[in-house]
């Protein structure tokens, strides 16, 4: 699969936020997610809803979506953005590292990483990213949540804090089908 640098008409370049605006956007997104997922247990429905709300509120979310653990590798789940890679081995990319280490990864400049091994470029417009591991109530890794921006250094500990909290609340601390 070859990735084109052309940005489709329905996707806009990312806009970074300062810390205050970022916190305000996450607070609003969190409230919308909690209100919409009240009582829901279906994990695909939760992934699709969380992803849609976050991408709507955060203007630097260019590609955002889940890679779910399936048959010993990561396979693409609910996402928004340009065409994502379908499968990612645990040994490759930022997503693979987050899955292996079960720890959030933040990369300020993905082009500085070794391409094909440390980073997989599904879309060359991506410049920075965050990948957060997702666990079920048994503490097992079920997915990673991957967000890419076309700007450098879009993600920091504010993103990490909110994303870990949202994903923990709706997957690790809630009933799942
Ligand atoms: N950034 C990822 C690949 C997935 S795409 O960005 C959608 C990685 O290197 O793990």
Backbone and ligand atoms as CSV (ligand in chain L), in Angstrom:
chain,resi,resn,atom,element,x,y,z
A,1,UNK,N,N,0.846,-1.199,0.000
A,1,UNK,CA,C,0.000,0.000,0.000
A,1,UNK,C,C,0.881,1.249,0.000
A,2,UNK,N,N,0.662,2.145,-0.924
A,2,UNK,CA,C,1.457,3.373,-0.917
A,2,UNK,C,C,0.632,4.500,-0.306
A,3,UNK,N,N,1.273,5.280,0.551
A,3,UNK,CA,C,0.575,6.376,1.213
A,3,UNK,C,C,0.773,7.652,0.401
A,4,UNK,N,N,-0.323,8.333,0.082
A,4,UNK,CA,C,-0.224,9.568,-0.684
A,4,UNK,C,C,-0.143,10.752,0.266
A,5,UNK,N,N,0.628,11.786,-0.145
A,5,UNK,CA,C,0.775,12.972,0.702
A,5,UNK,C,C,-0.412,13.916,0.531
A,6,UNK,N,N,-1.270,13.627,-0.426
A,6,UNK,CA,C,-2.389,14.526,-0.686
A,6,UNK,C,C,-3.428,14.413,0.432
A,7,UNK,N,N,-3.903,15.566,0.923
A,7,UNK,CA,C,-4.873,15.557,2.011
A,7,UNK,C,C,-6.282,15.631,1.419
A,8,UNK,N,N,-7.149,14.652,1.697
A,8,UNK,CA,C,-8.486,14.683,1.115
A,8,UNK,C,C,-9.267,15.925,1.559
A,9,UNK,N,N,-10.265,16.296,0.789
A,9,UNK,CA,C,-10.991,17.545,1.049
A,9,UNK,C,C,-11.650,17.582,2.419
A,10,UNK,N,N,-12.006,16.411,2.977
A,10,UNK,CA,C,-12.739,16.393,4.243
A,10,UNK,C,C,-11.805,16.352,5.446
A,11,UNK,N,N,-10.484,16.413,5.226
A,11,UNK,CA,C,-9.533,16.370,6.341
A,11,UNK,C,C,-8.714,17.647,6.341
A,12,UNK,N,N,-8.622,18.271,7.516
A,12,UNK,CA,C,-7.891,19.542,7.603
A,12,UNK,C,C,-6.556,19.342,8.307
A,13,UNK,N,N,-5.560,20.195,8.009
A,13,UNK,CA,C,-4.308,20.133,8.769
A,13,UNK,C,C,-4.570,20.449,10.236
A,14,UNK,N,N,-3.694,19.958,11.097
A,14,UNK,CA,C,-3.908,20.115,12.539
A,14,UNK,C,C,-3.622,21.526,13.027
A,15,UNK,N,N,-4.281,21.876,14.120
A,15,UNK,CA,C,-4.081,23.167,14.766
A,15,UNK,C,C,-3.720,22.889,16.228
A,16,UNK,N,N,-2.488,23.236,16.623
A,16,UNK,CA,C,-2.092,22.994,18.013
A,16,UNK,C,C,-2.834,23.927,18.967
A,17,UNK,N,N,-3.047,23.458,20.209
A,17,UNK,CA,C,-3.699,24.284,21.237
A,17,UNK,C,C,-2.704,24.567,22.356
A,18,UNK,N,N,-2.870,25.732,23.028
A,18,UNK,CA,C,-2.049,25.960,24.216
A,18,UNK,C,C,-2.653,25.153,25.375
A,19,UNK,N,N,-1.933,25.118,26.492
A,19,UNK,CA,C,-2.314,24.224,27.589
A,19,UNK,C,C,-3.729,24.503,28.106
A,20,UNK,N,N,-4.065,25.768,28.220
A,20,UNK,CA,C,-5.380,26.115,28.780
A,20,UNK,C,C,-6.505,25.678,27.839
A,21,UNK,N,N,-6.348,25.972,26.560
A,21,UNK,CA,C,-7.373,25.588,25.571
A,21,UNK,C,C,-7.473,24.070,25.453
A,22,UNK,N,N,-6.330,23.416,25.582
A,22,UNK,CA,C,-6.307,21.952,25.495
A,22,UNK,C,C,-7.088,21.338,26.665
A,23,UNK,N,N,-6.821,21.832,27.874
A,23,UNK,CA,C,-7.551,21.310,29.040
A,23,UNK,C,C,-9.049,21.535,28.891
A,24,UNK,N,N,-9.427,22.729,28.434
A,24,UNK,CA,C,-10.856,23.060,28.275
A,24,UNK,C,C,-11.503,22.117,27.256
A,25,UNK,N,N,-10.812,21.836,26.156
A,25,UNK,CA,C,-11.365,20.948,25.127
A,25,UNK,C,C,-11.528,19.524,25.673
A,26,UNK,N,N,-10.518,19.047,26.415
A,26,UNK,CA,C,-10.628,17.689,26.988
A,26,UNK,C,C,-11.744,17.604,28.026
A,27,UNK,N,N,-11.914,18.666,28.824
A,27,UNK,CA,C,-12.988,18.651,29.829
A,27,UNK,C,C,-14.339,18.495,29.137
A,28,UNK,N,N,-14.528,19.253,28.057
A,28,UNK,CA,C,-15.797,19.179,27.318
A,28,UNK,C,C,-15.978,17.814,26.668
A,29,UNK,N,N,-14.909,17.315,26.073
A,29,UNK,CA,C,-14.987,16.013,25.412
A,29,UNK,C,C,-15.310,14.922,26.430
A,30,UNK,N,N,-14.661,15.008,27.590
A,30,UNK,CA,C,-14.875,14.009,28.632
A,30,UNK,C,C,-16.340,13.981,29.078
A,31,UNK,N,N,-16.918,15.161,29.241
A,31,UNK,CA,C,-18.330,15.231,29.650
A,31,UNK,C,C,-19.229,14.623,28.580
A,32,UNK,N,N,-18.942,14.920,27.327
A,32,UNK,CA,C,-19.759,14.381,26.225
A,32,UNK,C,C,-19.617,12.858,26.148
A,33,UNK,N,N,-18.404,12.362,26.336
A,33,UNK,CA,C,-18.178,10.904,26.292
A,33,UNK,C,C,-18.932,10.228,27.432
A,34,UNK,N,N,-18.766,10.747,28.650
A,34,UNK,CA,C,-19.416,10.131,29.808
A,34,UNK,C,C,-20.934,10.130,29.638
A,35,UNK,N,N,-21.496,11.230,29.144
A,35,UNK,CA,C,-22.950,11.328,28.985
A,35,UNK,C,C,-23.448,10.340,27.931
A,36,UNK,N,N,-22.701,10.210,26.850
A,36,UNK,CA,C,-23.161,9.340,25.757
A,36,UNK,C,C,-22.951,7.860,26.039
A,37,UNK,N,N,-21.981,7.516,26.878
A,37,UNK,CA,C,-21.692,6.092,27.101
A,37,UNK,C,C,-22.300,5.532,28.382
A,38,UNK,N,N,-23.097,6.313,29.067
A,38,UNK,CA,C,-23.761,5.869,30.299
A,38,UNK,C,C,-24.443,4.509,30.075
A,39,UNK,N,N,-24.028,3.492,30.813
A,39,UNK,CA,C,-24.681,2.176,30.751
A,39,UNK,C,C,-24.289,1.315,29.555
A,40,UNK,N,N,-23.433,1.792,28.676
A,40,UNK,CA,C,-23.062,1.004,27.490
A,40,UNK,C,C,-21.954,0.007,27.828
A,41,UNK,N,N,-22.014,-1.176,27.218
A,41,UNK,CA,C,-20.985,-2.185,27.479
A,41,UNK,C,C,-20.291,-2.679,26.205
A,42,UNK,N,N,-20.822,-2.367,25.033
A,42,UNK,CA,C,-20.242,-2.863,23.781
A,42,UNK,C,C,-18.926,-2.127,23.477
A,43,UNK,N,N,-17.854,-2.891,23.318
A,43,UNK,CA,C,-16.546,-2.218,23.225
A,43,UNK,C,C,-16.326,-1.488,21.903
A,44,UNK,N,N,-16.889,-2.008,20.815
A,44,UNK,CA,C,-16.732,-1.307,19.527
A,44,UNK,C,C,-17.509,0.010,19.552
A,45,UNK,N,N,-18.710,-0.053,20.102
A,45,UNK,CA,C,-19.525,1.162,20.235
A,45,UNK,C,C,-18.790,2.207,21.091
A,46,UNK,N,N,-18.166,1.748,22.169
A,46,UNK,CA,C,-17.416,2.683,23.029
A,46,UNK,C,C,-16.228,3.279,22.279
A,47,UNK,N,N,-15.502,2.428,21.559
A,47,UNK,CA,C,-14.321,2.918,20.830
A,47,UNK,C,C,-14.736,3.949,19.786
A,48,UNK,N,N,-15.783,3.635,19.033
A,48,UNK,CA,C,-16.233,4.545,17.970
A,48,UNK,C,C,-16.693,5.881,18.555
A,49,UNK,N,N,-17.391,5.826,19.688
A,49,UNK,CA,C,-17.936,7.051,20.298
A,49,UNK,C,C,-16.826,7.911,20.898
A,50,UNK,N,N,-15.936,7.289,21.663
A,50,UNK,CA,C,-14.817,8.032,22.265
A,50,UNK,C,C,-13.989,8.697,21.168
A,51,UNK,N,N,-13.717,7.943,20.111
A,51,UNK,CA,C,-12.897,8.463,19.032
A,51,UNK,C,C,-13.576,9.631,18.315
A,52,UNK,N,N,-14.854,9.485,18.025
A,52,UNK,CA,C,-15.588,10.549,17.324
A,52,UNK,C,C,-15.618,11.827,18.155
A,53,UNK,N,N,-15.906,11.704,19.443
A,53,UNK,CA,C,-16.006,12.896,20.297
A,53,UNK,C,C,-14.642,13.586,20.404
A,54,UNK,N,N,-13.589,12.803,20.668
A,54,UNK,CA,C,-12.264,13.423,20.816
A,54,UNK,C,C,-11.839,14.107,19.520
A,55,UNK,N,N,-12.078,13.455,18.393
A,55,UNK,CA,C,-11.658,14.056,17.120
A,55,UNK,C,C,-12.462,15.330,16.814
A,56,UNK,N,N,-13.671,15.386,17.314
A,56,UNK,CA,C,-14.504,16.569,17.106
A,56,UNK,C,C,-14.029,17.747,17.959
A,57,UNK,N,N,-13.590,17.473,19.205
A,57,UNK,CA,C,-13.226,18.559,20.125
A,57,UNK,C,C,-11.771,19.008,20.007
A,58,UNK,N,N,-10.876,18.118,19.566
A,58,UNK,CA,C,-9.438,18.449,19.561
A,58,UNK,C,C,-8.986,18.740,18.129
A,59,UNK,N,N,-8.644,19.994,17.802
A,59,UNK,CA,C,-8.382,20.366,16.413
A,59,UNK,C,C,-7.030,19.898,15.854
A,60,UNK,N,N,-6.219,19.247,16.694
A,60,UNK,CA,C,-4.947,18.718,16.177
A,60,UNK,C,C,-5.003,17.204,16.004
A,61,UNK,N,N,-6.186,16.600,16.181
A,61,UNK,CA,C,-6.354,15.176,15.900
A,61,UNK,C,C,-6.547,15.009,14.393
A,62,UNK,N,N,-5.508,14.558,13.705
A,62,UNK,CA,C,-5.570,14.392,12.252
A,62,UNK,C,C,-6.020,12.971,11.906
A,63,UNK,N,N,-5.319,11.996,12.453
A,63,UNK,CA,C,-5.731,10.577,12.349
A,63,UNK,C,C,-5.901,10.094,13.774
A,64,UNK,N,N,-7.040,9.506,14.084
A,64,UNK,CA,C,-7.260,9.039,15.452
A,64,UNK,C,C,-8.026,7.728,15.405
A,65,UNK,N,N,-7.545,6.733,16.151
A,65,UNK,CA,C,-8.279,5.481,16.154
A,65,UNK,C,C,-7.635,4.400,17.002
A,66,UNK,N,N,-8.344,3.291,17.098
A,66,UNK,CA,C,-7.911,2.153,17.909
A,66,UNK,C,C,-7.291,1.075,17.026
A,67,UNK,N,N,-6.229,0.459,17.519
A,67,UNK,CA,C,-5.743,-0.810,16.987
A,67,UNK,C,C,-6.025,-1.850,18.058
A,68,UNK,N,N,-6.797,-2.881,17.708
A,68,UNK,CA,C,-7.190,-3.871,18.702
A,68,UNK,C,C,-6.271,-5.092,18.633
A,69,UNK,N,N,-6.060,-5.719,19.801
A,69,UNK,CA,C,-5.223,-6.927,19.872
A,69,UNK,C,C,-6.031,-8.098,19.341
A,70,UNK,N,N,-5.540,-8.716,18.258
A,70,UNK,CA,C,-6.256,-9.831,17.644
A,70,UNK,C,C,-5.234,-10.796,17.054
A,71,UNK,N,N,-5.323,-12.061,17.426
A,71,UNK,CA,C,-4.414,-13.092,16.901
A,71,UNK,C,C,-2.936,-12.692,17.013
A,72,UNK,N,N,-2.560,-12.147,18.157
A,72,UNK,CA,C,-1.147,-11.860,18.420
A,72,UNK,C,C,-0.585,-10.648,17.709
A,73,UNK,N,N,-1.440,-9.822,17.126
A,73,UNK,CA,C,-0.953,-8.580,16.528
A,73,UNK,C,C,-2.017,-7.503,16.689
A,74,UNK,N,N,-1.716,-6.297,16.225
A,74,UNK,CA,C,-2.675,-5.184,16.314
A,74,UNK,C,C,-3.383,-5.059,14.964
A,75,UNK,N,N,-4.704,-4.981,15.008
A,75,UNK,CA,C,-5.476,-4.806,13.777
A,75,UNK,C,C,-6.349,-3.573,13.928
A,76,UNK,N,N,-6.502,-2.850,12.833
A,76,UNK,CA,C,-7.180,-1.558,12.937
A,76,UNK,C,C,-8.650,-1.743,13.344
A,77,UNK,N,N,-9.103,-0.867,14.234
A,77,UNK,CA,C,-10.486,-0.863,14.709
A,77,UNK,C,C,-11.131,0.458,14.322
A,78,UNK,N,N,-12.085,0.941,15.129
A,78,UNK,CA,C,-12.738,2.210,14.799
A,78,UNK,C,C,-11.714,3.341,14.684
A,79,UNK,N,N,-11.743,4.067,13.553
A,79,UNK,CA,C,-10.830,5.198,13.377
A,79,UNK,C,C,-11.446,6.244,12.484
A,80,UNK,N,N,-10.875,7.438,12.538
A,80,UNK,CA,C,-11.255,8.523,11.634
A,80,UNK,C,C,-9.981,9.112,11.054
A,81,UNK,N,N,-10.004,9.378,9.758
A,81,UNK,CA,C,-8.829,9.935,9.103
A,81,UNK,C,C,-8.595,9.213,7.794
A,82,UNK,N,N,-7.402,9.396,7.235
A,82,UNK,CA,C,-7.064,8.730,5.989
A,82,UNK,C,C,-6.826,7.237,6.259
A,83,UNK,N,N,-6.691,6.475,5.186
A,83,UNK,CA,C,-6.573,5.018,5.313
A,83,UNK,C,C,-5.447,4.621,6.261
A,84,UNK,N,N,-5.787,3.848,7.292
A,84,UNK,CA,C,-4.779,3.380,8.243
A,84,UNK,C,C,-4.232,2.025,7.825
A,85,UNK,N,N,-3.023,1.682,8.306
A,85,UNK,CA,C,-2.479,0.341,8.074
A,85,UNK,C,C,-3.450,-0.658,8.705
A,86,UNK,N,N,-3.670,-1.795,8.055
A,86,UNK,CA,C,-4.654,-2.754,8.575
A,86,UNK,C,C,-4.116,-3.526,9.766
A,87,UNK,N,N,-2.864,-3.967,9.674
A,87,UNK,CA,C,-2.282,-4.785,10.747
A,87,UNK,C,C,-0.910,-4.240,11.130
A,88,UNK,N,N,-0.620,-4.254,12.425
A,88,UNK,CA,C,0.702,-3.835,12.907
A,88,UNK,C,C,1.208,-4.913,13.868
A,89,UNK,N,N,2.406,-5.436,13.590
A,89,UNK,CA,C,3.011,-6.425,14.497
A,89,UNK,C,C,3.446,-5.730,15.787
A,90,UNK,N,N,3.446,-6.468,16.883
A,90,UNK,CA,C,3.892,-5.919,18.167
A,90,UNK,C,C,5.343,-5.417,18.088
A,91,UNK,N,N,6.106,-5.949,17.148
A,91,UNK,CA,C,7.531,-5.598,17.053
A,91,UNK,C,C,7.766,-4.291,16.301
A,92,UNK,N,N,6.697,-3.683,15.752
A,92,UNK,CA,C,6.920,-2.531,14.859
A,92,UNK,C,C,6.124,-1.301,15.265
A,93,UNK,N,N,6.717,-0.142,14.926
A,93,UNK,CA,C,6.002,1.126,15.052
A,93,UNK,C,C,5.845,1.609,16.482
A,94,UNK,N,N,5.286,2.791,16.591
A,94,UNK,CA,C,5.034,3.385,17.903
A,94,UNK,C,C,3.904,2.610,18.589
A,95,UNK,N,N,2.934,2.161,17.778
A,95,UNK,CA,C,1.831,1.365,18.322
A,95,UNK,C,C,2.353,0.065,18.918
A,96,UNK,N,N,3.260,-0.602,18.207
A,96,UNK,CA,C,3.833,-1.848,18.707
A,96,UNK,C,C,4.591,-1.628,20.009
A,97,UNK,N,N,5.311,-0.510,20.094
A,97,UNK,CA,C,6.076,-0.212,21.319
A,97,UNK,C,C,5.130,0.013,22.501
A,98,UNK,N,N,4.039,0.735,22.251
A,98,UNK,CA,C,3.067,0.984,23.333
A,98,UNK,C,C,2.462,-0.340,23.801
A,99,UNK,N,N,2.212,-1.247,22.844
A,99,UNK,CA,C,1.629,-2.552,23.187
A,99,UNK,C,C,2.639,-3.410,23.955
A,100,UNK,N,N,3.890,-3.418,23.490
A,100,UNK,CA,C,4.940,-4.233,24.131
A,100,UNK,C,C,5.216,-3.769,25.543
A,101,UNK,N,N,5.375,-2.451,25.689
A,101,UNK,CA,C,5.761,-1.896,26.995
A,101,UNK,C,C,4.550,-1.616,27.868
A,102,UNK,N,N,3.346,-1.657,27.269
A,102,UNK,CA,C,2.096,-1.348,27.976
A,102,UNK,C,C,2.211,0.014,28.660
A,103,UNK,N,N,2.789,0.952,27.895
A,103,UNK,CA,C,3.009,2.313,28.403
A,103,UNK,C,C,2.743,3.317,27.288
A,104,UNK,N,N,2.199,4.478,27.668
A,104,UNK,CA,C,1.922,5.534,26.694
A,104,UNK,C,C,3.213,6.023,26.037
A,105,UNK,N,N,3.150,6.236,24.721
A,105,UNK,CA,C,4.290,6.749,23.959
A,105,UNK,C,C,3.917,8.110,23.370
A,106,UNK,N,N,4.816,9.080,23.510
A,106,UNK,CA,C,4.633,10.390,22.870
A,106,UNK,C,C,5.838,10.634,21.969
A,107,UNK,N,N,5.573,10.976,20.698
A,107,UNK,CA,C,6.666,11.242,19.755
A,107,UNK,C,C,6.458,12.640,19.170
A,108,UNK,N,N,7.442,13.528,19.365
A,108,UNK,CA,C,7.329,14.916,18.882
A,108,UNK,C,C,7.536,15.012,17.376
A,109,UNK,N,N,8.393,14.135,16.821
A,109,UNK,CA,C,8.686,14.181,15.388
A,109,UNK,C,C,8.837,12.750,14.880
A,110,UNK,N,N,7.779,12.248,14.276
A,110,UNK,CA,C,7.814,10.837,13.858
A,110,UNK,C,C,8.807,10.609,12.715
A,111,UNK,N,N,9.107,11.658,11.940
A,111,UNK,CA,C,10.021,11.483,10.808
A,111,UNK,C,C,11.471,11.285,11.273
A,112,UNK,N,N,11.732,11.630,12.539
A,112,UNK,CA,C,13.081,11.419,13.085
A,112,UNK,C,C,13.295,9.957,13.479
A,113,UNK,N,N,12.234,9.166,13.537
A,113,UNK,CA,C,12.359,7.749,13.908
A,113,UNK,C,C,12.733,6.921,12.682
A,114,UNK,N,N,13.261,5.732,12.949
A,114,UNK,CA,C,13.581,4.791,11.883
A,114,UNK,C,C,12.288,4.348,11.204
A,115,UNK,N,N,12.168,4.667,9.911
A,115,UNK,CA,C,10.915,4.372,9.212
A,115,UNK,C,C,10.797,2.880,8.894
A,116,UNK,N,N,9.603,2.353,9.172
A,116,UNK,CA,C,9.349,0.938,8.882
A,116,UNK,C,C,9.571,0.055,10.097
A,117,UNK,N,N,10.466,0.504,11.014
A,117,UNK,CA,C,10.673,-0.291,12.224
A,117,UNK,C,C,10.154,0.462,13.453
A,118,UNK,N,N,10.778,1.618,13.778
A,118,UNK,CA,C,10.328,2.380,14.957
A,118,UNK,C,C,9.045,3.161,14.667
A,119,UNK,N,N,8.840,3.515,13.392
A,119,UNK,CA,C,7.614,4.227,13.010
A,119,UNK,C,C,7.084,3.672,11.706
A,120,UNK,N,N,5.771,3.538,11.629
A,120,UNK,CA,C,5.136,3.091,10.388
A,120,UNK,C,C,4.342,4.276,9.845
A,121,UNK,N,N,4.697,4.738,8.663
A,121,UNK,CA,C,4.029,5.916,8.095
A,121,UNK,C,C,2.843,5.486,7.243
A,122,UNK,N,N,1.660,5.465,7.867
A,122,UNK,CA,C,0.443,5.155,7.095
A,122,UNK,C,C,0.097,6.364,6.234
A,123,UNK,N,N,0.365,7.562,6.739
A,123,UNK,CA,C,0.067,8.801,6.017
A,123,UNK,C,C,1.233,9.744,6.266
A,124,UNK,N,N,1.946,10.168,5.224
A,124,UNK,CA,C,3.143,10.999,5.419
A,124,UNK,C,C,2.848,12.379,6.003
A,125,UNK,N,N,1.577,12.766,6.060
A,125,UNK,CA,C,1.235,14.056,6.677
A,125,UNK,C,C,1.386,14.034,8.203
A,126,UNK,N,N,1.388,12.864,8.807
A,126,UNK,CA,C,1.527,12.787,10.264
A,126,UNK,C,C,2.922,13.239,10.682
A,127,UNK,N,N,2.997,14.118,11.710
A,127,UNK,CA,C,4.290,14.644,12.164
A,127,UNK,C,C,4.585,14.281,13.618
A,128,UNK,N,N,3.540,14.215,14.457
A,128,UNK,CA,C,3.751,13.812,15.848
A,128,UNK,C,C,2.608,12.892,16.254
A,129,UNK,N,N,2.824,12.148,17.345
A,129,UNK,CA,C,1.759,11.229,17.754
A,129,UNK,C,C,1.830,10.847,19.213
A,130,UNK,N,N,0.668,10.332,19.694
A,130,UNK,CA,C,0.594,9.726,21.028
A,130,UNK,C,C,-0.091,8.385,20.865
A,131,UNK,N,N,0.383,7.382,21.577
A,131,UNK,CA,C,-0.272,6.068,21.568
A,131,UNK,C,C,-0.449,5.619,23.022
A,132,UNK,N,N,-1.693,5.292,23.376
A,132,UNK,CA,C,-2.044,4.959,24.761
A,132,UNK,C,C,-2.564,3.519,24.821
A,133,UNK,N,N,-2.015,2.675,25.713
A,133,UNK,CA,C,-2.528,1.307,25.838
A,133,UNK,C,C,-3.921,1.282,26.487
A,134,UNK,N,N,-4.726,0.292,26.086
A,134,UNK,CA,C,-6.101,0.155,26.599
A,134,UNK,C,C,-6.235,-1.233,27.235
A,135,UNK,N,N,-6.744,-1.272,28.470
A,135,UNK,CA,C,-6.843,-2.545,29.208
A,135,UNK,C,C,-8.295,-2.886,29.529
A,136,UNK,N,N,-8.573,-4.195,29.670
A,136,UNK,CA,C,-9.913,-4.636,30.098
A,136,UNK,C,C,-9.939,-4.754,31.623
A,137,UNK,N,N,-11.096,-5.114,32.217
A,137,UNK,CA,C,-11.172,-5.196,33.683
A,137,UNK,C,C,-10.222,-6.238,34.286
A,138,UNK,N,N,-9.769,-7.210,33.475
A,138,UNK,CA,C,-8.800,-8.204,33.987
A,138,UNK,C,C,-7.366,-7.680,33.907
A,139,UNK,N,N,-7.199,-6.462,33.409
A,139,UNK,CA,C,-5.864,-5.873,33.301
A,139,UNK,C,C,-5.112,-6.322,32.060
A,140,UNK,N,N,-5.823,-7.006,31.127
A,140,UNK,CA,C,-5.165,-7.453,29.887
A,140,UNK,C,C,-5.228,-6.345,28.840
A,141,UNK,N,N,-4.165,-6.262,28.018
A,141,UNK,CA,C,-4.138,-5.282,26.930
A,141,UNK,C,C,-5.142,-5.698,25.853
A,142,UNK,N,N,-6.101,-4.821,25.523
A,142,UNK,CA,C,-7.072,-5.176,24.473
A,142,UNK,C,C,-6.897,-4.325,23.220
A,143,UNK,N,N,-6.180,-3.202,23.332
A,143,UNK,CA,C,-6.042,-2.292,22.186
A,143,UNK,C,C,-5.011,-1.227,22.513
A,144,UNK,N,N,-4.648,-0.441,21.506
A,144,UNK,CA,C,-3.948,0.825,21.754
A,144,UNK,C,C,-4.748,1.910,21.054
A,145,UNK,N,N,-4.698,3.107,21.626
A,145,UNK,CA,C,-5.370,4.248,21.009
A,145,UNK,C,C,-4.292,5.154,20.421
A,146,UNK,N,N,-4.370,5.398,19.111
A,146,UNK,CA,C,-3.309,6.085,18.372
A,146,UNK,C,C,-3.857,7.404,17.822
A,147,UNK,N,N,-3.191,8.516,18.138
A,147,UNK,CA,C,-3.594,9.809,17.577
A,147,UNK,C,C,-2.392,10.454,16.913
A,148,UNK,N,N,-2.580,10.901,15.659
A,148,UNK,CA,C,-1.518,11.565,14.900
A,148,UNK,C,C,-1.930,12.994,14.582
A,149,UNK,N,N,-0.928,13.898,14.543
A,149,UNK,CA,C,-1.149,15.305,14.196
A,149,UNK,C,C,-0.245,15.675,13.025
A,150,UNK,N,N,-0.646,16.632,12.217
A,150,UNK,CA,C,0.237,17.086,11.126
A,150,UNK,C,C,1.238,18.125,11.640
A,151,UNK,N,N,1.076,18.573,12.898
A,151,UNK,CA,C,2.027,19.501,13.516
A,151,UNK,C,C,3.036,18.719,14.366
A,152,UNK,N,N,4.213,19.277,14.534
A,152,UNK,CA,C,5.170,18.674,15.465
A,152,UNK,C,C,4.749,18.966,16.902
A,153,UNK,N,N,5.125,18.075,17.814
A,153,UNK,CA,C,4.971,18.287,19.266
A,153,UNK,C,C,3.556,18.682,19.675
A,154,UNK,N,N,2.552,18.036,19.106
A,154,UNK,CA,C,1.169,18.365,19.475
A,154,UNK,C,C,0.780,17.768,20.824
A,155,UNK,N,N,1.457,16.695,21.244
A,155,UNK,CA,C,0.986,15.923,22.397
A,155,UNK,C,C,1.944,16.050,23.578
A,156,UNK,N,N,1.373,16.121,24.776
A,156,UNK,CA,C,2.194,16.265,25.983
A,156,UNK,C,C,1.501,15.554,27.143
A,157,UNK,N,N,1.927,15.886,28.366
A,157,UNK,CA,C,1.383,15.173,29.516
A,157,UNK,C,C,-0.089,15.514,29.766
A,158,UNK,N,N,-0.564,16.598,29.201
A,158,UNK,CA,C,-2.007,16.910,29.346
A,158,UNK,C,C,-2.817,15.888,28.539
A,159,UNK,N,N,-2.408,15.662,27.293
A,159,UNK,CA,C,-3.089,14.641,26.473
A,159,UNK,C,C,-2.993,13.275,27.160
A,160,UNK,N,N,-1.802,12.955,27.606
A,160,UNK,CA,C,-1.592,11.653,28.245
A,160,UNK,C,C,-2.516,11.480,29.447
A,161,UNK,N,N,-2.594,12.499,30.298
A,161,UNK,CA,C,-3.411,12.422,31.509
A,161,UNK,C,C,-4.887,12.208,31.187
A,162,UNK,N,N,-5.405,13.020,30.292
A,162,UNK,CA,C,-6.833,12.889,29.952
A,162,UNK,C,C,-7.116,11.573,29.230
A,163,UNK,N,N,-6.283,11.221,28.264
A,163,UNK,CA,C,-6.561,9.990,27.497
A,163,UNK,C,C,-6.476,8.755,28.396
A,164,UNK,N,N,-5.480,8.701,29.250
A,164,UNK,CA,C,-5.370,7.529,30.141
A,164,UNK,C,C,-6.592,7.447,31.047
A,165,UNK,N,N,-7.056,8.605,31.524
A,165,UNK,CA,C,-8.222,8.631,32.423
A,165,UNK,C,C,-9.497,8.185,31.696
A,166,UNK,N,N,-9.715,8.715,30.505
A,166,UNK,CA,C,-10.928,8.374,29.734
A,166,UNK,C,C,-10.929,6.882,29.380
A,167,UNK,N,N,-9.791,6.381,28.911
A,167,UNK,CA,C,-9.731,4.981,28.467
A,167,UNK,C,C,-9.815,4.024,29.658
A,168,UNK,N,N,-9.238,4.414,30.770
A,168,UNK,CA,C,-9.313,3.591,31.980
A,168,UNK,C,C,-10.761,3.497,32.456
A,169,UNK,N,N,-11.439,4.639,32.484
A,169,UNK,CA,C,-12.812,4.667,32.980
A,169,UNK,C,C,-13.739,3.797,32.125
A,170,UNK,N,N,-13.588,3.868,30.796
A,170,UNK,CA,C,-14.567,3.207,29.930
A,170,UNK,C,C,-14.188,1.787,29.508
A,171,UNK,N,N,-12.954,1.348,29.764
A,171,UNK,CA,C,-12.585,-0.020,29.398
A,171,UNK,C,C,-12.107,-0.839,30.604
A,172,UNK,N,N,-11.259,-0.269,31.449
A,172,UNK,CA,C,-10.733,-1.072,32.559
A,172,UNK,C,C,-11.666,-1.095,33.762
A,173,UNK,N,N,-12.383,0.008,33.953
A,173,UNK,CA,C,-13.232,0.090,35.154
A,173,UNK,C,C,-14.711,-0.067,34.833
A,174,UNK,N,N,-15.063,-0.489,33.613
A,174,UNK,CA,C,-16.462,-0.666,33.238
A,174,UNK,C,C,-16.680,-2.059,32.689
A,175,UNK,N,N,-17.929,-2.503,32.770
A,175,UNK,CA,C,-18.261,-3.810,32.182
A,175,UNK,C,C,-18.083,-3.740,30.673
A,176,UNK,N,N,-17.569,-4.840,30.103
A,176,UNK,CA,C,-17.374,-4.905,28.645
A,176,UNK,C,C,-18.061,-6.150,28.094
A,177,UNK,N,N,-18.688,-6.010,26.938
A,177,UNK,CA,C,-19.259,-7.193,26.264
A,177,UNK,C,C,-18.174,-7.913,25.523
L,1,LIG,N1,N,1.766,5.696,13.740
L,1,LIG,C1,C,1.699,4.308,13.862
L,1,LIG,C2,C,1.161,3.617,12.634
L,1,LIG,C3,C,-0.301,3.720,12.517
L,1,LIG,S1,S,-0.779,5.047,11.664
L,1,LIG,O1,O,-0.168,6.252,12.100
L,1,LIG,C4,C,-2.397,5.154,11.524
L,1,LIG,C5,C,2.954,3.647,14.332
L,1,LIG,O2,O,4.082,3.911,13.889
L,1,LIG,O3,O,2.812,2.804,15.168
